[in-house]
Amino acid sequence: MHPPGMFDLKGRVALVTGAGQGIGAGIAAHLAAGGARVLVNDVVAEKAAQAAHAIVEAGHSAEPLPFDVTDLAGVLAALSGRAIDIVVNNAGNAGAQPMQPRPFREMDPALWKGPIDVNLNGVMHTTHAVLAGMCERRFGRLITIASGAGVVGLPIGVAPYGAAKAAGISFMRHMAIENAAFGVTANSLALGLMEMADVQDEALVARMARSIPCGRLGTGADIGPACVWLASDEAEWVTGQTIHVNGGSLTS
Ligand SMILES: NC(=O)c1ccc[n+]([C@@H]2O[C@H](COP(=O)([O-])OP(=O)(O)OC[C@H]3O[C@@H](n4cnc5c(N)ncnc54)[C@H](O)[C@@H]3O)[C@@H](O)[C@H]2O)c1
């Protein structure tokens, strides 16, 4: 998936949250193909097991590690005693519940909690669990999967989600500065419109694809290689950045 000798993740342990399907599964597969042993997290244990199994079937190293990133005690219990080198905070959207987009003026406050919990608290929970170990070992890679919605305003009814993604981006910037001297980098990938497991409407997909300069929606195969690069030794001088991976869509 990349030139031999470059971006080699052999000997690294990577955690990918929400990796039971979609983009996270693609990221996990690419990190594993790059040589990392991948801990495949999902709140749905069966999905984590299936995605880890697919990686192992492909000849790479993976292990399912189900937990809910919004539950700090559960995160700490699952990760304690593990030396984790790379974390990709991918669990997102509205968390375990489906996203319910609507204009903020019409939004029930109960709908704010899911996006904030998973996209901000979830990222802080995993970081809290792994950061001290990374600093002690003088190597760490924190990567947060953000969104264009965390960078610009959009008319699609996702204000709390956008605010939470912006918070995740800001948190990565602070982690980058606080931990730069310890060999730990922290970056965000701001994604554009991606293929979604639960969107099957072909006309809608075609309309969305036409709005993207590259002419198609993104997939895990577009995001995985970016994570491999950010996770690599070669990316040690890249930190505190928000990198847009979006097929050329405007972001400002
Ligand atoms: N799909 C898009 O168009 C798009 C665009 C920009 C950014 N993103 C971001 O990309 C990431 C992946 O998106 P996707 O569309 O592949 O997601 P998805 O909804 O298809 O899959 C997310 C996975 O995360 C799991 N999950 C949900 N809550 C969890 C929790 N609390 N703890 C652990 N696992 C949990 C789900 O069970 C699911 O398997 C998210 O952070 C999302 O916000 C997506």
The ligand as an SDF file (V2000), in Angstrom:
LIG
                    3D

 44 48  0  0  0  0  0  0  0  0999 V2000
  -19.3130    9.8860    6.9410 N   0  0  0  0  0  0  0  0  0  0  0  0
  -18.9720   11.1370    6.6080 C   0  0  0  0  0  0  0  0  0  0  0  0
  -19.4230   11.7200    5.6110 O   0  0  0  0  0  0  0  0  0  0  0  0
  -17.9880   11.8680    7.4890 C   0  0  0  0  0  0  0  0  0  0  0  0
  -17.5760   13.1440    7.0990 C   0  0  0  0  0  0  0  0  0  0  0  0
  -16.6480   13.8100    7.8810 C   0  0  0  0  0  0  0  0  0  0  0  0
  -16.1670   13.2010    9.0270 C   0  0  0  0  0  0  0  0  0  0  0  0
  -16.6070   11.9650    9.3940 N   0  0  0  0  0  0  0  0  0  0  0  0
  -16.0840   11.3510   10.6180 C   0  0  0  0  0  0  0  0  0  0  0  0
  -15.4190   10.1470   10.2790 O   0  0  0  0  0  0  0  0  0  0  0  0
  -15.5090    9.2270   11.3640 C   0  0  0  0  0  0  0  0  0  0  0  0
  -16.0540    7.8840   10.8900 C   0  0  0  0  0  0  0  0  0  0  0  0
  -17.3010    8.0990   10.2660 O   0  0  0  0  0  0  0  0  0  0  0  0
  -18.1560    6.9010    9.6090 P   0  0  0  0  0  0  0  0  0  0  0  0
  -19.1930    7.5670    8.7660 O   0  0  0  0  0  0  0  0  0  0  0  0
  -17.2580    5.8590    9.0510 O   0  0  0  0  0  0  0  0  0  0  0  0
  -18.8430    6.3250   10.9180 O   0  0  0  0  0  0  0  0  0  0  0  0
  -19.9060    5.1500   11.0700 P   0  0  0  0  0  0  0  0  0  0  0  0
  -21.0640    5.7200   11.8240 O   0  0  0  0  0  0  0  0  0  0  0  0
  -20.1600    4.4400    9.7600 O   0  0  0  0  0  0  0  0  0  0  0  0
  -19.1170    4.1200   11.9990 O   0  0  0  0  0  0  0  0  0  0  0  0
  -18.7260    4.5210   13.2650 C   0  0  0  0  0  0  0  0  0  0  0  0
  -18.4370    3.2900   14.1050 C   0  0  0  0  0  0  0  0  0  0  0  0
  -18.1580    3.8010   15.4220 O   0  0  0  0  0  0  0  0  0  0  0  0
  -18.8480    3.0250   16.3690 C   0  0  0  0  0  0  0  0  0  0  0  0
  -19.1140    3.8460   17.5440 N   0  0  0  0  0  0  0  0  0  0  0  0
  -20.1010    4.7630   17.6870 C   0  0  0  0  0  0  0  0  0  0  0  0
  -20.0550    5.2870   18.9190 N   0  0  0  0  0  0  0  0  0  0  0  0
  -19.0220    4.6930   19.5700 C   0  0  0  0  0  0  0  0  0  0  0  0
  -18.5000    4.8040   20.8690 C   0  0  0  0  0  0  0  0  0  0  0  0
  -19.0720    5.6200   21.7600 N   0  0  0  0  0  0  0  0  0  0  0  0
  -17.4160    4.0650   21.2180 N   0  0  0  0  0  0  0  0  0  0  0  0
  -16.8570    3.2030   20.3080 C   0  0  0  0  0  0  0  0  0  0  0  0
  -17.3460    3.0460   19.0560 N   0  0  0  0  0  0  0  0  0  0  0  0
  -18.4030    3.7850   18.6870 C   0  0  0  0  0  0  0  0  0  0  0  0
  -20.1090    2.5630   15.6560 C   0  0  0  0  0  0  0  0  0  0  0  0
  -20.6450    1.3730   16.2490 O   0  0  0  0  0  0  0  0  0  0  0  0
  -19.6240    2.3500   14.2280 C   0  0  0  0  0  0  0  0  0  0  0  0
  -19.1880    1.0070   14.0120 O   0  0  0  0  0  0  0  0  0  0  0  0
  -16.3680    9.9080   12.4180 C   0  0  0  0  0  0  0  0  0  0  0  0
  -15.5320   10.5580   13.3590 O   0  0  0  0  0  0  0  0  0  0  0  0
  -17.1420   10.9390   11.6150 C   0  0  0  0  0  0  0  0  0  0  0  0
  -17.5840   12.0080   12.4260 O   0  0  0  0  0  0  0  0  0  0  0  0
  -17.4950   11.2750    8.6420 C   0  0  0  0  0  0  0  0  0  0  0  0
  1  2  1  0
  2  3  2  0
  2  4  1  0
  4  5  1  0
  4 44  2  0
  5  6  2  0
  6  7  1  0
  7  8  2  0
  8  9  1  0
  8 44  1  0
  9 10  1  0
  9 42  1  0
 10 11  1  0
 11 12  1  0
 11 40  1  0
 12 13  1  0
 13 14  1  0
 14 15  2  0
 14 16  1  0
 14 17  1  0
 17 18  1  0
 18 19  2  0
 18 20  1  0
 18 21  1  0
 21 22  1  0
 22 23  1  0
 23 24  1  0
 23 38  1  0
 24 25  1  0
 25 26  1  0
 25 36  1  0
 26 27  1  0
 26 35  1  0
 27 28  2  0
 28 29  1  0
 29 30  1  0
 29 35  2  0
 30 31  1  0
 30 32  2  0
 32 33  1  0
 33 34  2  0
 34 35  1  0
 36 37  1  0
 36 38  1  0
 38 39  1  0
 40 41  1  0
 40 42  1  0
 42 43  1  0
M  CHG  2   8   1  16  -1
M  END
$$$$
